[in-house]
């Protein structure tokens, strides 16, 4: 009986370790350092650690590197604009790549993005470079370009 209880406790702790939220999953991936910094600057860490579920089209560090440094620095200092840009990358619900339907989808920011599925998934023309990174409160799709709301 003791062995069974110990095995159950170990299994439960292993599940707890595996069940990382979107922020923890992004940080652990190692390719979203700028995104993690931006989420902190915008005060959105707790939101994306929340219940969700969320689908996040997450720009990689390489995507952020496409933005001129002065522009990126200015964006990171403008909390309102940064919040708008970051929430423009988030869609309510969990949508795996195989379930993406081409068309317009409303973001958490309030504007629509255009999803396409020809030759792989794209969002407003940005390519999904790594799909279906599962988190406890949703899914991350890494994209190659930072999306800017109109």
Contact map, one row per residue, 1 for C-alpha under 8 A:
111110000000000000000000000000000000000000000000000000000000000000000000000000000000000000000000000000000000000000000000000000000000000000000000000000
111111000000000000000000000000000000000000000000000000000000000000000000000000000000000000000000000000000000000000000000000000000000000000000000000000
111111100000000000000000000000000000000000000000000000000000000000000000000000000000000000000000000000000000000000000000000000000000000000000000000000
111111110000000000000000000000000000000000000000000000000000000000000000000000000000000000000000000000000000000000000000000000000000000000000000000000
111111111000000000000000000000000000000000000000000000000000000000000000000000000000000000000000000000000000000000000000000000000000000000000000000000
011111111100000000000000000000000000000000000000000000000000000000000000000000000000000000000000000000000000000000000000000000000000000000000000000000
001111111110000000000000000000000000000000000000000000000000000000000000000000000000000000000000000000000000000000000000000000000000000000000000000000
000111111111000000000000000000000000000000000000000000000000000000000000000000000000000000000000000000000000000000000000000000000000000000000000000000
000011111111100000000000000000000000000000000000000000000000000000000000000000000000000000000000000000000000000000000000000000000000000000000000000000
000001111111110000000000000000000000000000000000000000000000000000000000000000000000000000000000000000000000000000000000000000000000000000000000000000
000000111111111000000000000000000000000000000000000000000000000000000000000000000000000000000000000000000000000000000000000000000000000000000000000000
000000011111111100000000000000000000000000000000000000000000000000000000000000000000000000000000000000000000000000000000000000000000000000000000000000
000000001111111110000000000000000000000000000000000000000000000000000000000000000000000000000000000000000000000000000000000000000000000000000000000000
000000000111111111000000000000000000000000000000000000000000000000000000000000000000000000000000000000000000000000000000000000000000000000000000000000
000000000011111111100000000000000000000000000000000000000000000000000000000000000000000000000000000000000000000000000000000000000000000000000000000000
000000000001111111110000000000000000000000000000000000000000000000000000000000000000000000000000000000000000000000000000000000000000000000000000000000
000000000000111111110000000000000000000000000000000000000000000000000000000000000000000000000000000000000000000000000000000000000000000000000000000000
000000000000011111110000000000000000000000000000000000000000000000000000000000000000000000000000000000000000000000000000000000000000000000000000000000
000000000000001111111000000000000000000000000000000000000000000000000000000000000000000000000000000000000000000000000000000000000000001100000000000000
000000000000000111111111100000000000000000000000000000000000000000000000000000000000000000000000000000000000000000000000000000000000001100000000000000
000000000000000000111111100000000000000000000001110000000000000000000000000000000000000000000000000000000000000000000000000000000000001111000000000000
000000000000000000011111110000000000000000000001100000000000000000000000000000000000000000000000000000000000000000000000000000000000001111110000000000
000000000000000000011111111000000001000000001001100000000000000000000000000000000000000000000000000000000000000000000000000000000000000000000000000000
000000000000000000011111111100000000000000000000000000000000000000000000000000000000000000000000000000000000000000000000000000000000000000000000000000
000000000000000000011111111110000000000000000000000000000000000000000000000000000000000000000000000000000000000000000000000000000000111000000000000000
000000000000000000000111111111110001000000000000000000000000000000000000000000000000000000000000000000000000000000000000000000000000000000010000000000
000000000000000000000011111111111001000000000000000000000000000000000000000000000000000000000000000000000000000000000000000000000000000000000000000000
000000000000000000000001111111000000000000000000000000000000000000000000000000000000000000000000000000000000000000000000000000000000000000000000000000
000000000000000000000000111111110000000000000000000000000000000000000000000000000000000000000000000000000000000000000000000000000000000000000000000000
000000000000000000000000011111111000000000000000000000000000000000000000000000000000000000000000000000000000000000000000000000000000000000000000000000
000000000000000000000000011011111000000000000000000000000001100000000000000000000000000000000000000000000000000000000000000000000000000000000000000000
000000000000000000000000011011111111000000000000000000000111100000000000000000000000000000000000000000000000000000000000000000000000000000000000000000
000000000000000000000000001001111111100000000000000000000000100000000000000000000000000000000000000000000000000000000000000000000000000000000000000000
000000000000000000000000000000011111110000000000000000000001100100000000000000000000000000000000000000000000000000000000000000000000000000000000000000
000000000000000000000000000000011111111000000000000000000111100000000000000000000000000000000000000000000000000000000000000000000000000000000000000000
000000000000000000000010011000011111111100000000000000000000000000000000000000000000000000000000000000000000000000000000000000000000000000000000000000
000000000000000000000000000000001111111110000000000000000000000000000000000000000000000000000000000000000000000000000000000000000000000000000000000000
000000000000000000000000000000000111111111000000000000000000000000000000000100000100010000000000000000000000000000000000000000000000000000000000000000
000000000000000000000000000000000011111111111000000000000000000000000000000000000000010000000000000000000000000000000000000000000000000000000000000000
000000000000000000000000000000000001111111111000000000000000000000000000000000000000000000000000000000000000000000000000000000000000000000000000000000
000000000000000000000000000000000000111111110000000000000000000000000000000110100000000000000000000000000000000000000000000000000000000000000000000000
000000000000000000000000000000000000011111110000000000000000000000000000000100110110000000000000000000000000000000000000000000000000000000000000000000
000000000000000000000000000000000000001111111100000000000000000000000000000000000000000000000000000000000000000000000000000000000000000000000000000000
000000000000000000000000000000000000001111111111000000000000000000000000000000000010000000000000000000000000000000000000000000000000000000000000000000
000000000000000000000010000000000000001100111111100000000000000000000000000000000000000000000000000000000000000000000000000000000000000000000000000000
000000000000000000000000000000000000000000111111110000000000000000000000000000000000000000000000000000000000000000000000000000000000000000000000000000
000000000000000000000000000000000000000000011111110000000000000000000000000000000000000000000000000000000000000000000000000000000000000000000000000000
000000000000000000001110000000000000000000011111111101000000000000000000000000000000000000000000000000000000000000000000000000000000000000000000000000
000000000000000000001110000000000000000000001111111100000000000000000000000000000000000000000000000000000000000000000000000000000000000010000000000000
000000000000000000001000000000000000000000000111111100000000000000000000000000000000000000000000000000000000000000000000000000000000000010000000000000
000000000000000000000000000000000000000000000001111110000000000000000000000000000000000000000000000000000000000000000000000000000000000010000000000000
000000000000000000000000000000000000000000000001111111000000000000000000000000000000000000011000000000000000000000000000000000000000000011000000000000
000000000000000000000000000000000000000000000000001111100000000000000000000000000000000000011100000000000000000000000000000000000000000011000000000000
000000000000000000000000000000000000000000000001000111110000000000000000000000000000000001111100000000000000000000000000000000000000000011100000000000
000000000000000000000000000000000000000000000000000011111000000000000000000000000000000001111110000000000000000000000000000000000000000001111000000000
000000000000000000000000000000000000000000000000000001111100000000000000000000000000000011100000000000000000000000000000000000000000000001111000000000
000000000000000000000000000000000000000000000000000000111110000000000000000000000000000011000000000000000000000000000000001000010000000000011110000000
000000000000000000000000000000010010000000000000000000011111000000000000000000000000000010000000000000000000000000000000000000000000000000011110000000
000000000000000000000000000000010010000000000000000000001111111100000000000000000000000000000000000000000000000000000000000000000000000000000111110000
000000000000000000000000000000110110000000000000000000000111111100000000000000000000000000000000000000000000000000000000000000000000000000000111100000
000000000000000000000000000000111110000000000000000000000011111110000000000000000000000000000000000000000000000000000000000000000000000000000000000000
000000000000000000000000000000000000000000000000000000000011111111000000000000000000000000000000000000000000000000000000000000000000000000000001000000
000000000000000000000000000000000000000000000000000000000011111111100000000000000000000000000000000000000000000000000000000000000000000000000011110000
000000000000000000000000000000000100000000000000000000000011111111100001000000000000000000000000000000000000000000000000000000000000000000000000110000
000000000000000000000000000000000000000000000000000000000000111111111000000000000000000000000000000000000000000000000000000000000000000000000000000000
000000000000000000000000000000000000000000000000000000000000011111110000000000000000000000000000000000000000000000000000000000000000000000000000100000
000000000000000000000000000000000000000000000000000000000000001111111011000000000000000000000000000000000000000000000000000000000000000000000000000000
000000000000000000000000000000000000000000000000000000000000000011111111000000000000000000000000000000000000000000000000000000000000000000000000000000
000000000000000000000000000000000000000000000000000000000000000010111111100000000000000000000000000000000000000000000000000000000000000000000000000000
000000000000000000000000000000000000000000000000000000000000000000011111110000000000000000000000000000000000000000000000000000000000000000000000000000
000000000000000000000000000000000000000000000000000000000000000000111111111000000000000000000000000000000000000000000000000000000000000000000000000000
000000000000000000000000000000000000000000000000000000000000000100111111111100000000000000000000000000000000000000000000000000000000000000000000000000
000000000000000000000000000000000000000000000000000000000000000000001111111110000000000000000000000000000000000000000000000000000000000000000000000000
000000000000000000000000000000000000000000000000000000000000000000000111111111000000000000000000000000000000000000000000000000000000000000000000000000
000000000000000000000000000000000000000000000000000000000000000000000011111111101100000000000000000000000000000000000000000000000000000000000000000000
000000000000000000000000000000000000010011000000000000000000000000000001111111100100000000000000000000000000000000000000000000000000000000000000000000
000000000000000000000000000000000000000010000000000000000000000000000000111111100100000000000000000000000000000000000000000000000000000000000000000000
000000000000000000000000000000000000000000000000000000000000000000000000011111111100000000000000000000000000000000000000000000000000000000000000000000
000000000000000000000000000000000000000011000000000000000000000000000000001111111110000000000000000000000000000000000000000000000000000000000000000000
000000000000000000000000000000000000000001000000000000000000000000000000000001111111000000000000000000000000000000000000000000000000000000000000000000
000000000000000000000000000000000000000000000000000000000000000000000000001001111111100000000000000000000000000000000000000000000000000000000000000000
000000000000000000000000000000000000010001000000000000000000000000000000001111111111110000000000000000000000000000000000000000000000000000000000000000
000000000000000000000000000000000000000001010000000000000000000000000000000000111111111000000000000000000000000000000000000000000000000000000000000000
000000000000000000000000000000000000000000000000000000000000000000000000000000011111111100000000000000000000100000000000000000000000000000000000000010
000000000000000000000000000000000000000000000000000000000000000000000000000000001111111110000000000000000000100000000000000000000000000000000000001110
000000000000000000000000000000000000011000000000000000000000000000000000000000000111111111000000000000000000000000000000000000000000000000000000000000
000000000000000000000000000000000000000000000000000000000000000000000000000000000011111111000000000000000011100000000000000000000000000000000000000000
000000000000000000000000000000000000000000000000000000000000000000000000000000000001111111100000000000000011111000000000000000000000000000000000001110
000000000000000000000000000000000000000000000000000000011100000000000000000000000000111111100000000000000011000000000000000000000000000000000000001000
000000000000000000000000000000000000000000000000000001111000000000000000000000000000011111110000000000000011100000000000000000000000000000000000000000
000000000000000000000000000000000000000000000000000001110000000000000000000000000000000111111000000000001111000000000000000000000000000000000000000000
000000000000000000000000000000000000000000000000000111100000000000000000000000000000000001111100000000000011000000000000000000000000000000000000000000
000000000000000000000000000000000000000000000000000111100000000000000000000000000000000000111110000000000000000000000000000000000000000001000000000000
000000000000000000000000000000000000000000000000000011100000000000000000000000000000000000011111000000000000000000000000000000000000000001100000000000
000000000000000000000000000000000000000000000000000000100000000000000000000000000000000000001111101100000000000000000000000000000000000000100000000000
000000000000000000000000000000000000000000000000000000000000000000000000000000000000000000000111111100000000000000000000000000000011000000100000000000
000000000000000000000000000000000000000000000000000000000000000000000000000000000000000000000011111100000000000000000000100000000011000000001000000000
000000000000000000000000000000000000000000000000000000000000000000000000000000000000000000000001111100000000000000000000000000000000000000000000000000
000000000000000000000000000000000000000000000000000000000000000000000000000000000000000000000011111110000000000000000000000000000000000000000000000000
000000000000000000000000000000000000000000000000000000000000000000000000000000000000000000000011111111000000000000101000100000000000000000000000000000
000000000000000000000000000000000000000000000000000000000000000000000000000000000000000000000000001111100000000000111000000000000000000000000000000000
000000000000000000000000000000000000000000000000000000000000000000000000000000000000000000000000000111110000000001111000000000000000000000000000000000
000000000000000000000000000000000000000000000000000000000000000000000000000000000000000000000000000011111000000001110000000000000000000000000000000000
000000000000000000000000000000000000000000000000000000000000000000000000000000000000000000000000000001111100000111100000000000000000000000000000000000
000000000000000000000000000000000000000000000000000000000000000000000000000000000000000000100000000000111110000111100000000000000000000000000000000000
000000000000000000000000000000000000000000000000000000000000000000000000000000000000000000100000000000011111011110000000000000000000000000000000000000
000000000000000000000000000000000000000000000000000000000000000000000000000000000000001111110000000000001111111110000000000000000000000000000000000000
000000000000000000000000000000000000000000000000000000000000000000000000000000000000001111110000000000000111111000000000000000000000000000000000000000
000000000000000000000000000000000000000000000000000000000000000000000000000000000001101101000000000000000011111000000000000000000000000000000000000000
000000000000000000000000000000000000000000000000000000000000000000000000000000000000000100000000000000000111111100000000000000000000000000000000000000
000000000000000000000000000000000000000000000000000000000000000000000000000000000000000100000000000000000111111110000000000000000000000000000000000010
000000000000000000000000000000000000000000000000000000000000000000000000000000000000000000000000000000011110011111000000000000000000000000000000000000
000000000000000000000000000000000000000000000000000000000000000000000000000000000000000000000000000000011110001111100000001100000000000000000000000000
000000000000000000000000000000000000000000000000000000000000000000000000000000000000000000000000000001111000000111110000001110000000000000000000000000
000000000000000000000000000000000000000000000000000000000000000000000000000000000000000000000000000111111000000011111000111100000000000000000000000000
000000000000000000000000000000000000000000000000000000000000000000000000000000000000000000000000000011100000000001111101111010000000000000000000000000
000000000000000000000000000000000000000000000000000000000000000000000000000000000000000000000000000111000000000000111111110000000000000000000000000000
000000000000000000000000000000000000000000000000000000000000000000000000000000000000000000000000000000000000000000011111100000000000000000000000000000
000000000000000000000000000000000000000000000000000000000000000000000000000000000000000000000000000000000000000000001111100000000000000000000000000000
000000000000000000000000000000000000000000000000000000000000000000000000000000000000000000000000000000000000000000011111110000110000000000000000000000
000000000000000000000000000000000000000000000000000000000000000000000000000000000000000000000000100100000000000000111111111000110000000000000000000000
000000000000000000000000000000000000000000000000000000000000000000000000000000000000000000000000000000000000000000111001111111110000000000000000000000
000000000000000000000000000000000000000000000000000000001000000000000000000000000000000000000000000000000000000011110000111111110000000000000000000000
000000000000000000000000000000000000000000000000000000000000000000000000000000000000000000000000000000000000000011100000011111000000000000000000001000
000000000000000000000000000000000000000000000000000000000000000000000000000000000000000000000000000000000000000001010000011111100000000000000000000000
000000000000000000000000000000000000000000000000000000000000000000000000000000000000000000000000000000000000000000000000011111110000000000000011111000
000000000000000000000000000000000000000000000000000000000000000000000000000000000000000000000000000000000000000000000001111011111000000000000011100000
000000000000000000000000000000000000000000000000000000001000000000000000000000000000000000000000000000000000000000000001111001111110000000001111000000
000000000000000000000000000000000000000000000000000000000000000000000000000000000000000000000000000000000000000000000000000000111110000000001111000000
000000000000000000000000000000000000000000000000000000000000000000000000000000000000000000000000000000000000000000000000000000011111100000001110000000
000000000000000000000000000000000000000000000000000000000000000000000000000000000000000000000001100000000000000000000000000000011111100000011100000000
000000000000000000000000000000000000000000000000000000000000000000000000000000000000000000000001100000000000000000000000000000000111110000111000000000
000000000000000000000000100000000000000000000000000000000000000000000000000000000000000000000000000000000000000000000000000000000111111000111000000000
000000000000000000000000100000000000000000000000000000000000000000000000000000000000000000000000000000000000000000000000000000000001111101110000000000
000000000000000000111100100000000000000000000000000000000000000000000000000000000000000000000000000000000000000000000000000000000000111111110000000000
000000000000000000111100000000000000000000000000000000000000000000000000000000000000000000000000000000000000000000000000000000000000011111000000000000
000000000000000000001100000000000000000000000000111111000000000000000000000000000000000000000000000000000000000000000000000000000000001111100000000000
000000000000000000001100000000000000000000000000000111110000000000000000000000000000000000001100000000000000000000000000000000000000011111110000000000
000000000000000000000100000000000000000000000000000001110000000000000000000000000000000000000111000000000000000000000000000000000001111011111000000000
000000000000000000000100010000000000000000000000000000111100000000000000000000000000000000000000000000000000000000000000000000000011111001111100000000
000000000000000000000000000000000000000000000000000000111100000000000000000000000000000000000000100000000000000000000000000000011111100000111110000000
000000000000000000000000000000000000000000000000000000001111000000000000000000000000000000000000000000000000000000000000000000011110000000011111000000
000000000000000000000000000000000000000000000000000000001111001000000000000000000000000000000000000000000000000000000000000001111100000000001111110000
000000000000000000000000000000000000000000000000000000000011011000000000000000000000000000000000000000000000000000000000000001111000000000000111110000
000000000000000000000000000000000000000000000000000000000011001101000000000000000000000000000000000000000000000000000000000001100000000000000011111000
000000000000000000000000000000000000000000000000000000000010001100000000000000000000000000000000000000000000000000000000000001000000000000000011111100
000000000000000000000000000000000000000000000000000000000000000000000000000000000000100110000000000000000000000000000000000101000000000000000000111110
000000000000000000000000000000000000000000000000000000000000000000000000000000000000100100000000000000000000000000000000000000000000000000000000011111
000000000000000000000000000000000000000000000000000000000000000000000000000000000001100100000000000000000000001000000000000000000000000000000000001111
000000000000000000000000000000000000000000000000000000000000000000000000000000000000000000000000000000000000000000000000000000000000000000000000000111
